[in-house]
Amino acid sequence: MKLNKAYKKMSKALATLHNVKVTVISHTPKKDGVFTDDDVEEKLLTDYPAKISKSGLSTKDQKEFLPDKYDAILIIDTDVQIPAGCDVIATDIHDHETRYKQSTRGYVYQSHQEVGLLFDEKA
């Protein structure tokens, strides 16, 4: 039981590190008879506090500006479930939005989960 208390305290401490609010959008194909129409977008989360880490950038890629394509990690609590393939829109404290594509399924730790994201401005 002491371990659960420690993880709950750690979760509260991690919440102080949140630097964005995320909106998670899933895409489901819409069937119309034998045809599959465009995807239907469904918001799974709206303005949910989280952290985006761009630690996957190597030092050679970190120039004056970020590259047009890079990997990022969404760090979010374990209360939510984000299916693979969702789009994630991250809004920072200055109301700047960044849209990430191709989320992976979350890798769940005791205190948080990490979801791999792809930023691709050229797509």
Secondary structure, DSSP 8 states (H G I E B T S, - for coil): -HHHHHHHHHHHHHHTT--EEEEEEEEEEEEETTEEEEEEEEEEEEEEEEEEE-TT--TTT-SSS--SEEEEEEEE-TT----TT-EEEEEETT--EEEEB-----EE-SS-EEEEEEEETT-
